[in-house]
Protein backbone atom coordinates (compact mmCIF):
# COMPACT_ATOMS: atom_id res chain seq x y z
CA UNK A 1 0.00 0.00 0.00
CA UNK A 2 1.82 3.15 -1.19
CA UNK A 3 1.65 6.21 1.03
CA UNK A 4 2.37 9.67 -0.37
CA UNK A 5 2.64 12.72 1.88
CA UNK A 6 2.48 16.12 0.18
CA UNK A 7 3.29 19.18 2.27
CA UNK A 8 2.33 22.62 1.06
CA UNK A 9 2.08 25.99 2.73
CA UNK A 10 -1.39 27.07 3.76
CA UNK A 11 -1.81 29.78 1.18
CA UNK A 12 -5.16 29.06 -0.38
CA UNK A 13 -4.86 25.87 -2.42
CA UNK A 14 -8.39 25.16 -3.58
CA UNK A 15 -10.26 21.91 -3.10
CA UNK A 16 -9.97 21.38 -6.86
CA UNK A 17 -6.19 21.84 -6.78
CA UNK A 18 -5.86 19.40 -3.90
CA UNK A 19 -8.04 16.89 -5.73
CA UNK A 20 -5.74 17.24 -8.75
CA UNK A 21 -2.69 16.61 -6.55
CA UNK A 22 -4.29 13.47 -5.10
CA UNK A 23 -5.30 12.17 -8.53
CA UNK A 24 -1.93 13.04 -10.07
CA UNK A 25 0.14 11.42 -7.33
CA UNK A 26 -2.02 8.31 -7.47
CA UNK A 27 -1.75 8.09 -11.24
CA UNK A 28 2.02 8.55 -11.10
CA UNK A 29 2.35 5.51 -8.84
CA UNK A 30 0.10 3.54 -11.16
CA UNK A 31 2.07 4.56 -14.27
CA UNK A 32 5.60 4.24 -12.89
CA UNK A 33 5.35 1.42 -10.36
CA UNK A 34 2.18 -0.38 -11.43
CA UNK A 35 0.57 0.22 -8.03
CA UNK A 36 -3.11 -0.36 -7.36
CA UNK A 37 -4.87 3.02 -7.11
CA UNK A 38 -7.44 1.51 -4.74
CA UNK A 39 -4.76 0.94 -2.10
CA UNK A 40 -2.75 4.13 -2.69
CA UNK A 41 -3.00 6.68 0.11
CA UNK A 42 -2.28 10.37 -0.50
CA UNK A 43 -2.25 12.85 2.38
CA UNK A 44 -1.90 16.60 1.96
CA UNK A 45 -0.57 18.52 4.97
CA UNK A 46 -1.03 22.27 4.87
CA UNK A 47 1.54 24.08 7.00
CA UNK A 48 1.09 27.63 8.22
CA UNK A 49 3.74 29.91 6.73
CA UNK A 50 4.88 30.86 10.25
CA UNK A 51 5.82 27.20 10.75
CA UNK A 52 7.83 26.73 7.56
CA UNK A 53 11.27 28.24 7.18
CA UNK A 54 13.99 28.50 4.57
CA UNK A 55 17.42 30.02 5.10
CA UNK A 56 16.70 30.99 8.69
CA UNK A 57 13.50 32.87 7.86
CA UNK A 58 9.86 31.90 8.02
CA UNK A 59 7.92 31.84 4.78
CA UNK A 60 5.72 34.59 6.26
CA UNK A 61 8.74 36.90 6.50
CA UNK A 62 10.07 35.88 3.10
CA UNK A 63 6.69 36.69 1.52
CA UNK A 64 6.71 40.13 3.19
CA UNK A 65 10.14 40.75 1.65
CA UNK A 66 8.98 39.62 -1.78
CA UNK A 67 11.23 36.56 -1.84
PyMOL Python script that loads the backbone (N, CA, C, O; Angstrom):
from pymol import cmd

cmd.read_pdbstr("""\
ATOM      1  N   UNK A   1       0.842  -1.170   0.000  1.00  0.00           N
ATOM      2  CA  UNK A   1       0.000   0.000   0.000  1.00  0.00           C
ATOM      3  C   UNK A   1       0.896   1.244   0.000  1.00  0.00           C
ATOM      4  O   UNK A   1       1.476   1.578   1.033  1.00  0.00           O
ATOM      5  N   UNK A   2       1.016   1.927  -1.129  1.00  0.00           N
ATOM      6  CA  UNK A   2       1.821   3.148  -1.193  1.00  0.00           C
ATOM      7  C   UNK A   2       1.192   4.269  -0.365  1.00  0.00           C
ATOM      8  O   UNK A   2      -0.028   4.410  -0.284  1.00  0.00           O
ATOM      9  N   UNK A   3       2.070   5.053   0.242  1.00  0.00           N
ATOM     10  CA  UNK A   3       1.647   6.206   1.034  1.00  0.00           C
ATOM     11  C   UNK A   3       2.438   7.407   0.544  1.00  0.00           C
ATOM     12  O   UNK A   3       3.669   7.391   0.550  1.00  0.00           O
ATOM     13  N   UNK A   4       1.737   8.443   0.121  1.00  0.00           N
ATOM     14  CA  UNK A   4       2.365   9.665  -0.369  1.00  0.00           C
ATOM     15  C   UNK A   4       1.948  10.801   0.554  1.00  0.00           C
ATOM     16  O   UNK A   4       0.761  10.977   0.828  1.00  0.00           O
ATOM     17  N   UNK A   5       2.922  11.574   1.035  1.00  0.00           N
ATOM     18  CA  UNK A   5       2.637  12.719   1.881  1.00  0.00           C
ATOM     19  C   UNK A   5       3.103  13.970   1.157  1.00  0.00           C
ATOM     20  O   UNK A   5       4.292  14.125   0.878  1.00  0.00           O
ATOM     21  N   UNK A   6       2.175  14.859   0.854  1.00  0.00           N
ATOM     22  CA  UNK A   6       2.475  16.125   0.182  1.00  0.00           C
ATOM     23  C   UNK A   6       2.328  17.236   1.214  1.00  0.00           C
ATOM     24  O   UNK A   6       1.294  17.346   1.874  1.00  0.00           O
ATOM     25  N   UNK A   7       3.351  18.048   1.350  1.00  0.00           N
ATOM     26  CA  UNK A   7       3.288  19.183   2.272  1.00  0.00           C
ATOM     27  C   UNK A   7       3.360  20.467   1.471  1.00  0.00           C
ATOM     28  O   UNK A   7       4.264  20.674   0.661  1.00  0.00           O
ATOM     29  N   UNK A   8       2.384  21.319   1.719  1.00  0.00           N
ATOM     30  CA  UNK A   8       2.334  22.619   1.057  1.00  0.00           C
ATOM     31  C   UNK A   8       2.072  23.676   2.126  1.00  0.00           C
ATOM     32  O   UNK A   8       1.571  23.372   3.209  1.00  0.00           O
ATOM     33  N   UNK A   9       2.417  24.918   1.805  1.00  0.00           N
ATOM     34  CA  UNK A   9       2.083  25.993   2.731  1.00  0.00           C
ATOM     35  C   UNK A   9       0.598  26.296   2.613  1.00  0.00           C
ATOM     36  O   UNK A   9      -0.006  26.134   1.553  1.00  0.00           O
ATOM     37  N   UNK A  10       0.033  26.733   3.711  1.00  0.00           N
ATOM     38  CA  UNK A  10      -1.389  27.068   3.763  1.00  0.00           C
ATOM     39  C   UNK A  10      -1.564  28.459   3.172  1.00  0.00           C
ATOM     40  O   UNK A  10      -1.585  29.463   3.884  1.00  0.00           O
ATOM     41  N   UNK A  11      -1.686  28.490   1.865  1.00  0.00           N
ATOM     42  CA  UNK A  11      -1.812  29.780   1.177  1.00  0.00           C
ATOM     43  C   UNK A  11      -2.931  29.741   0.149  1.00  0.00           C
ATOM     44  O   UNK A  11      -2.853  30.384  -0.898  1.00  0.00           O
ATOM     45  N   UNK A  12      -3.966  28.986   0.458  1.00  0.00           N
ATOM     46  CA  UNK A  12      -5.161  29.062  -0.375  1.00  0.00           C
ATOM     47  C   UNK A  12      -5.273  28.059  -1.507  1.00  0.00           C
ATOM     48  O   UNK A  12      -5.951  28.337  -2.496  1.00  0.00           O
ATOM     49  N   UNK A  13      -4.633  26.906  -1.400  1.00  0.00           N
ATOM     50  CA  UNK A  13      -4.859  25.873  -2.417  1.00  0.00           C
ATOM     51  C   UNK A  13      -6.336  25.496  -2.371  1.00  0.00           C
ATOM     52  O   UNK A  13      -6.889  25.249  -1.299  1.00  0.00           O
ATOM     53  N   UNK A  14      -6.957  25.456  -3.522  1.00  0.00           N
ATOM     54  CA  UNK A  14      -8.385  25.160  -3.579  1.00  0.00           C
ATOM     55  C   UNK A  14      -8.631  23.662  -3.447  1.00  0.00           C
ATOM     56  O   UNK A  14      -7.720  22.849  -3.599  1.00  0.00           O
ATOM     57  N   UNK A  15      -9.875  23.320  -3.163  1.00  0.00           N
ATOM     58  CA  UNK A  15     -10.256  21.906  -3.105  1.00  0.00           C
ATOM     59  C   UNK A  15      -9.994  21.229  -4.440  1.00  0.00           C
ATOM     60  O   UNK A  15      -9.590  20.067  -4.478  1.00  0.00           O
ATOM     61  N   UNK A  16     -10.216  21.938  -5.526  1.00  0.00           N
ATOM     62  CA  UNK A  16      -9.971  21.384  -6.865  1.00  0.00           C
ATOM     63  C   UNK A  16      -8.490  21.123  -7.092  1.00  0.00           C
ATOM     64  O   UNK A  16      -8.125  20.100  -7.671  1.00  0.00           O
ATOM     65  N   UNK A  17      -7.636  22.029  -6.646  1.00  0.00           N
ATOM     66  CA  UNK A  17      -6.193  21.838  -6.784  1.00  0.00           C
ATOM     67  C   UNK A  17      -5.713  20.650  -5.960  1.00  0.00           C
ATOM     68  O   UNK A  17      -4.883  19.863  -6.415  1.00  0.00           O
ATOM     69  N   UNK A  18      -6.243  20.526  -4.744  1.00  0.00           N
ATOM     70  CA  UNK A  18      -5.856  19.399  -3.901  1.00  0.00           C
ATOM     71  C   UNK A  18      -6.336  18.086  -4.505  1.00  0.00           C
ATOM     72  O   UNK A  18      -5.622  17.085  -4.463  1.00  0.00           O
ATOM     73  N   UNK A  19      -7.530  18.086  -5.061  1.00  0.00           N
ATOM     74  CA  UNK A  19      -8.036  16.885  -5.729  1.00  0.00           C
ATOM     75  C   UNK A  19      -7.134  16.499  -6.902  1.00  0.00           C
ATOM     76  O   UNK A  19      -6.884  15.317  -7.139  1.00  0.00           O
ATOM     77  N   UNK A  20      -6.650  17.506  -7.632  1.00  0.00           N
ATOM     78  CA  UNK A  20      -5.744  17.239  -8.754  1.00  0.00           C
ATOM     79  C   UNK A  20      -4.415  16.665  -8.259  1.00  0.00           C
ATOM     80  O   UNK A  20      -3.851  15.779  -8.900  1.00  0.00           O
ATOM     81  N   UNK A  21      -3.913  17.158  -7.134  1.00  0.00           N
ATOM     82  CA  UNK A  21      -2.688  16.606  -6.549  1.00  0.00           C
ATOM     83  C   UNK A  21      -2.886  15.143  -6.158  1.00  0.00           C
ATOM     84  O   UNK A  21      -2.032  14.300  -6.433  1.00  0.00           O
ATOM     85  N   UNK A  22      -4.011  14.849  -5.518  1.00  0.00           N
ATOM     86  CA  UNK A  22      -4.291  13.475  -5.102  1.00  0.00           C
ATOM     87  C   UNK A  22      -4.394  12.559  -6.317  1.00  0.00           C
ATOM     88  O   UNK A  22      -3.794  11.484  -6.342  1.00  0.00           O
ATOM     89  N   UNK A  23      -5.144  12.979  -7.312  1.00  0.00           N
ATOM     90  CA  UNK A  23      -5.298  12.175  -8.529  1.00  0.00           C
ATOM     91  C   UNK A  23      -3.954  12.008  -9.239  1.00  0.00           C
ATOM     92  O   UNK A  23      -3.606  10.908  -9.667  1.00  0.00           O
ATOM     93  N   UNK A  24      -3.207  13.097  -9.361  1.00  0.00           N
ATOM     94  CA  UNK A  24      -1.929  13.039 -10.069  1.00  0.00           C
ATOM     95  C   UNK A  24      -0.904  12.154  -9.384  1.00  0.00           C
ATOM     96  O   UNK A  24      -0.209  11.380 -10.043  1.00  0.00           O
ATOM     97  N   UNK A  25      -0.805  12.262  -8.070  1.00  0.00           N
ATOM     98  CA  UNK A  25       0.142  11.419  -7.332  1.00  0.00           C
ATOM     99  C   UNK A  25      -0.245   9.950  -7.435  1.00  0.00           C
ATOM    100  O   UNK A  25       0.609   9.080  -7.604  1.00  0.00           O
ATOM    101  N   UNK A  26      -1.535   9.691  -7.331  1.00  0.00           N
ATOM    102  CA  UNK A  26      -2.018   8.309  -7.469  1.00  0.00           C
ATOM    103  C   UNK A  26      -1.698   7.765  -8.850  1.00  0.00           C
ATOM    104  O   UNK A  26      -1.187   6.652  -8.982  1.00  0.00           O
ATOM    105  N   UNK A  27      -1.994   8.540  -9.868  1.00  0.00           N
ATOM    106  CA  UNK A  27      -1.753   8.086 -11.244  1.00  0.00           C
ATOM    107  C   UNK A  27      -0.270   7.882 -11.511  1.00  0.00           C
ATOM    108  O   UNK A  27       0.100   6.961 -12.240  1.00  0.00           O
ATOM    109  N   UNK A  28       0.580   8.714 -10.942  1.00  0.00           N
ATOM    110  CA  UNK A  28       2.024   8.552 -11.105  1.00  0.00           C
ATOM    111  C   UNK A  28       2.488   7.198 -10.575  1.00  0.00           C
ATOM    112  O   UNK A  28       3.290   6.518 -11.215  1.00  0.00           O
ATOM    113  N   UNK A  29       1.984   6.810  -9.407  1.00  0.00           N
ATOM    114  CA  UNK A  29       2.355   5.507  -8.839  1.00  0.00           C
ATOM    115  C   UNK A  29       1.814   4.357  -9.678  1.00  0.00           C
ATOM    116  O   UNK A  29       2.454   3.311  -9.791  1.00  0.00           O
ATOM    117  N   UNK A  30       0.651   4.545 -10.258  1.00  0.00           N
ATOM    118  CA  UNK A  30       0.098   3.535 -11.163  1.00  0.00           C
ATOM    119  C   UNK A  30       0.989   3.412 -12.403  1.00  0.00           C
ATOM    120  O   UNK A  30       1.375   2.309 -12.788  1.00  0.00           O
ATOM    121  N   UNK A  31       1.309   4.542 -13.020  1.00  0.00           N
ATOM    122  CA  UNK A  31       2.069   4.555 -14.271  1.00  0.00           C
ATOM    123  C   UNK A  31       3.508   4.088 -14.097  1.00  0.00           C
ATOM    124  O   UNK A  31       4.010   3.331 -14.928  1.00  0.00           O
ATOM    125  N   UNK A  32       4.174   4.518 -13.047  1.00  0.00           N
ATOM    126  CA  UNK A  32       5.603   4.239 -12.890  1.00  0.00           C
ATOM    127  C   UNK A  32       5.859   2.902 -12.199  1.00  0.00           C
ATOM    128  O   UNK A  32       6.748   2.149 -12.599  1.00  0.00           O
ATOM    129  N   UNK A  33       5.077   2.612 -11.163  1.00  0.00           N
ATOM    130  CA  UNK A  33       5.351   1.417 -10.362  1.00  0.00           C
ATOM    131  C   UNK A  33       4.284   0.328 -10.497  1.00  0.00           C
ATOM    132  O   UNK A  33       4.417  -0.749  -9.916  1.00  0.00           O
ATOM    133  N   UNK A  34       3.238   0.605 -11.254  1.00  0.00           N
ATOM    134  CA  UNK A  34       2.184  -0.376 -11.427  1.00  0.00           C
ATOM    135  C   UNK A  34       1.363  -0.621 -10.165  1.00  0.00           C
ATOM    136  O   UNK A  34       0.808  -1.705  -9.985  1.00  0.00           O
ATOM    137  N   UNK A  35       1.285   0.382  -9.290  1.00  0.00           N
ATOM    138  CA  UNK A  35       0.565   0.222  -8.027  1.00  0.00           C
ATOM    139  C   UNK A  35      -0.947   0.289  -8.229  1.00  0.00           C
ATOM    140  O   UNK A  35      -1.442   0.903  -9.175  1.00  0.00           O
ATOM    141  N   UNK A  36      -1.654  -0.350  -7.328  1.00  0.00           N
ATOM    142  CA  UNK A  36      -3.109  -0.361  -7.358  1.00  0.00           C
ATOM    143  C   UNK A  36      -3.625   0.970  -6.813  1.00  0.00           C
ATOM    144  O   UNK A  36      -3.333   1.311  -5.667  1.00  0.00           O
ATOM    145  N   UNK A  37      -4.384   1.729  -7.603  1.00  0.00           N
ATOM    146  CA  UNK A  37      -4.873   3.018  -7.112  1.00  0.00           C
ATOM    147  C   UNK A  37      -5.840   2.875  -5.930  1.00  0.00           C
ATOM    148  O   UNK A  37      -5.992   3.800  -5.133  1.00  0.00           O
ATOM    149  N   UNK A  38      -6.483   1.721  -5.823  1.00  0.00           N
ATOM    150  CA  UNK A  38      -7.440   1.513  -4.736  1.00  0.00           C
ATOM    151  C   UNK A  38      -6.770   1.377  -3.377  1.00  0.00           C
ATOM    152  O   UNK A  38      -7.420   1.537  -2.344  1.00  0.00           O
ATOM    153  N   UNK A  39      -5.476   1.082  -3.374  1.00  0.00           N
ATOM    154  CA  UNK A  39      -4.759   0.944  -2.101  1.00  0.00           C
ATOM    155  C   UNK A  39      -3.693   2.020  -1.916  1.00  0.00           C
ATOM    156  O   UNK A  39      -2.869   1.934  -1.006  1.00  0.00           O
ATOM    157  N   UNK A  40      -3.711   3.032  -2.780  1.00  0.00           N
ATOM    158  CA  UNK A  40      -2.745   4.129  -2.695  1.00  0.00           C
ATOM    159  C   UNK A  40      -3.325   5.251  -1.836  1.00  0.00           C
ATOM    160  O   UNK A  40      -4.423   5.745  -2.093  1.00  0.00           O
ATOM    161  N   UNK A  41      -2.575   5.638  -0.823  1.00  0.00           N
ATOM    162  CA  UNK A  41      -3.002   6.682   0.115  1.00  0.00           C
ATOM    163  C   UNK A  41      -2.214   7.954  -0.181  1.00  0.00           C
ATOM    164  O   UNK A  41      -0.987   7.923  -0.282  1.00  0.00           O
ATOM    165  N   UNK A  42      -2.921   9.065  -0.317  1.00  0.00           N
ATOM    166  CA  UNK A  42      -2.285  10.372  -0.502  1.00  0.00           C
ATOM    167  C   UNK A  42      -2.811  11.301   0.582  1.00  0.00           C
ATOM    168  O   UNK A  42      -4.020  11.457   0.748  1.00  0.00           O
ATOM    169  N   UNK A  43      -1.888  11.919   1.319  1.00  0.00           N
ATOM    170  CA  UNK A  43      -2.246  12.848   2.383  1.00  0.00           C
ATOM    171  C   UNK A  43      -1.616  14.204   2.061  1.00  0.00           C
ATOM    172  O   UNK A  43      -0.434  14.287   1.730  1.00  0.00           O
ATOM    173  N   UNK A  44      -2.407  15.245   2.161  1.00  0.00           N
ATOM    174  CA  UNK A  44      -1.896  16.601   1.960  1.00  0.00           C
ATOM    175  C   UNK A  44      -1.893  17.305   3.314  1.00  0.00           C
ATOM    176  O   UNK A  44      -2.938  17.459   3.947  1.00  0.00           O
ATOM    177  N   UNK A  45      -0.717  17.727   3.746  1.00  0.00           N
ATOM    178  CA  UNK A  45      -0.574  18.520   4.969  1.00  0.00           C
ATOM    179  C   UNK A  45      -0.367  19.964   4.560  1.00  0.00           C
ATOM    180  O   UNK A  45       0.522  20.276   3.768  1.00  0.00           O
ATOM    181  N   UNK A  46      -1.196  20.843   5.106  1.00  0.00           N
ATOM    182  CA  UNK A  46      -1.032  22.273   4.873  1.00  0.00           C
ATOM    183  C   UNK A  46      -0.380  22.882   6.109  1.00  0.00           C
ATOM    184  O   UNK A  46      -0.901  22.768   7.219  1.00  0.00           O
ATOM    185  N   UNK A  47       0.756  23.524   5.906  1.00  0.00           N
ATOM    186  CA  UNK A  47       1.542  24.077   7.004  1.00  0.00           C
ATOM    187  C   UNK A  47       1.430  25.598   6.976  1.00  0.00           C
ATOM    188  O   UNK A  47       1.606  26.224   5.930  1.00  0.00           O
ATOM    189  N   UNK A  48       1.140  26.179   8.122  1.00  0.00           N
ATOM    190  CA  UNK A  48       1.087  27.628   8.225  1.00  0.00           C
ATOM    191  C   UNK A  48       2.453  28.209   7.869  1.00  0.00           C
ATOM    192  O   UNK A  48       3.482  27.636   8.226  1.00  0.00           O
ATOM    193  N   UNK A  49       2.467  29.324   7.179  1.00  0.00           N
ATOM    194  CA  UNK A  49       3.737  29.914   6.733  1.00  0.00           C
ATOM    195  C   UNK A  49       4.634  30.354   7.886  1.00  0.00           C
ATOM    196  O   UNK A  49       5.842  30.504   7.702  1.00  0.00           O
ATOM    197  N   UNK A  50       4.060  30.563   9.074  1.00  0.00           N
ATOM    198  CA  UNK A  50       4.882  30.864  10.250  1.00  0.00           C
ATOM    199  C   UNK A  50       5.667  29.631  10.703  1.00  0.00           C
ATOM    200  O   UNK A  50       6.672  29.758  11.403  1.00  0.00           O
ATOM    201  N   UNK A  51       5.217  28.451  10.308  1.00  0.00           N
ATOM    202  CA  UNK A  51       5.824  27.195  10.746  1.00  0.00           C
ATOM    203  C   UNK A  51       6.689  26.534   9.678  1.00  0.00           C
ATOM    204  O   UNK A  51       7.040  25.361   9.804  1.00  0.00           O
ATOM    205  N   UNK A  52       7.029  27.268   8.641  1.00  0.00           N
ATOM    206  CA  UNK A  52       7.835  26.726   7.555  1.00  0.00           C
ATOM    207  C   UNK A  52       8.944  27.739   7.302  1.00  0.00           C
ATOM    208  O   UNK A  52       8.668  28.912   7.053  1.00  0.00           O
ATOM    209  N   UNK A  53      10.173  27.300   7.363  1.00  0.00           N
ATOM    210  CA  UNK A  53      11.271  28.236   7.184  1.00  0.00           C
ATOM    211  C   UNK A  53      12.277  27.771   6.150  1.00  0.00           C
ATOM    212  O   UNK A  53      12.467  26.576   5.927  1.00  0.00           O
ATOM    213  N   UNK A  54      12.906  28.736   5.534  1.00  0.00           N
ATOM    214  CA  UNK A  54      13.985  28.502   4.569  1.00  0.00           C
ATOM    215  C   UNK A  54      15.072  29.532   4.852  1.00  0.00           C
ATOM    216  O   UNK A  54      14.780  30.718   5.005  1.00  0.00           O
ATOM    217  N   UNK A  55      16.305  29.090   4.919  1.00  0.00           N
ATOM    218  CA  UNK A  55      17.416  30.016   5.099  1.00  0.00           C
ATOM    219  C   UNK A  55      17.339  30.849   6.362  1.00  0.00           C
ATOM    220  O   UNK A  55      17.788  31.996   6.381  1.00  0.00           O
ATOM    221  N   UNK A  56      16.772  30.281   7.420  1.00  0.00           N
ATOM    222  CA  UNK A  56      16.701  30.989   8.686  1.00  0.00           C
ATOM    223  C   UNK A  56      15.540  31.951   8.813  1.00  0.00           C
ATOM    224  O   UNK A  56      15.446  32.676   9.803  1.00  0.00           O
ATOM    225  N   UNK A  57      14.650  31.973   7.827  1.00  0.00           N
ATOM    226  CA  UNK A  57      13.499  32.867   7.865  1.00  0.00           C
ATOM    227  C   UNK A  57      12.217  32.072   7.652  1.00  0.00           C
ATOM    228  O   UNK A  57      12.201  31.075   6.931  1.00  0.00           O
ATOM    229  N   UNK A  58      11.148  32.528   8.287  1.00  0.00           N
ATOM    230  CA  UNK A  58       9.857  31.897   8.022  1.00  0.00           C
ATOM    231  C   UNK A  58       9.366  32.317   6.639  1.00  0.00           C
ATOM    232  O   UNK A  58       9.762  33.353   6.105  1.00  0.00           O
ATOM    233  N   UNK A  59       8.508  31.497   6.084  1.00  0.00           N
ATOM    234  CA  UNK A  59       7.915  31.840   4.784  1.00  0.00           C
ATOM    235  C   UNK A  59       7.110  33.128   4.905  1.00  0.00           C
ATOM    236  O   UNK A  59       7.070  33.925   3.967  1.00  0.00           O
ATOM    237  N   UNK A  60       6.472  33.338   6.048  1.00  0.00           N
ATOM    238  CA  UNK A  60       5.722  34.585   6.262  1.00  0.00           C
ATOM    239  C   UNK A  60       6.624  35.788   6.042  1.00  0.00           C
ATOM    240  O   UNK A  60       6.257  36.716   5.321  1.00  0.00           O
ATOM    241  N   UNK A  61       7.805  35.781   6.658  1.00  0.00           N
ATOM    242  CA  UNK A  61       8.743  36.895   6.504  1.00  0.00           C
ATOM    243  C   UNK A  61       9.273  36.996   5.077  1.00  0.00           C
ATOM    244  O   UNK A  61       9.413  38.093   4.538  1.00  0.00           O
ATOM    245  N   UNK A  62       9.560  35.873   4.480  1.00  0.00           N
ATOM    246  CA  UNK A  62      10.067  35.883   3.098  1.00  0.00           C
ATOM    247  C   UNK A  62       9.017  36.478   2.144  1.00  0.00           C
ATOM    248  O   UNK A  62       9.354  37.229   1.228  1.00  0.00           O
ATOM    249  N   UNK A  63       7.753  36.136   2.371  1.00  0.00           N
ATOM    250  CA  UNK A  63       6.688  36.688   1.520  1.00  0.00           C
ATOM    251  C   UNK A  63       6.593  38.204   1.696  1.00  0.00           C
ATOM    252  O   UNK A  63       6.388  38.933   0.725  1.00  0.00           O
ATOM    253  N   UNK A  64       6.744  38.679   2.940  1.00  0.00           N
ATOM    254  CA  UNK A  64       6.707  40.127   3.193  1.00  0.00           C
ATOM    255  C   UNK A  64       7.818  40.847   2.451  1.00  0.00           C
ATOM    256  O   UNK A  64       7.648  41.982   2.006  1.00  0.00           O
ATOM    257  N   UNK A  65       8.978  40.166   2.318  1.00  0.00           N
ATOM    258  CA  UNK A  65      10.144  40.755   1.654  1.00  0.00           C
ATOM    259  C   UNK A  65      10.115  40.539   0.144  1.00  0.00           C
ATOM    260  O   UNK A  65      11.011  40.994  -0.567  1.00  0.00           O
ATOM    261  N   UNK A  66       9.097  39.852  -0.342  1.00  0.00           N
ATOM    262  CA  UNK A  66       8.977  39.623  -1.782  1.00  0.00           C
ATOM    263  C   UNK A  66       9.879  38.529  -2.305  1.00  0.00           C
ATOM    264  O   UNK A  66      10.159  38.481  -3.503  1.00  0.00           O
ATOM    265  N   UNK A  67      10.341  37.648  -1.429  1.00  0.00           N
ATOM    266  CA  UNK A  67      11.234  36.558  -1.845  1.00  0.00           C
ATOM    267  C   UNK A  67      10.436  35.379  -2.347  1.00  0.00           C
ATOM    268  O   UNK A  67      11.013  34.366  -2.741  1.00  0.00           O
TER     269      UNK A  67
END
""", "prot")
cmd.dss("prot")
cmd.show_as("cartoon", "prot")
cmd.util.cbc("prot")
cmd.orient("prot")
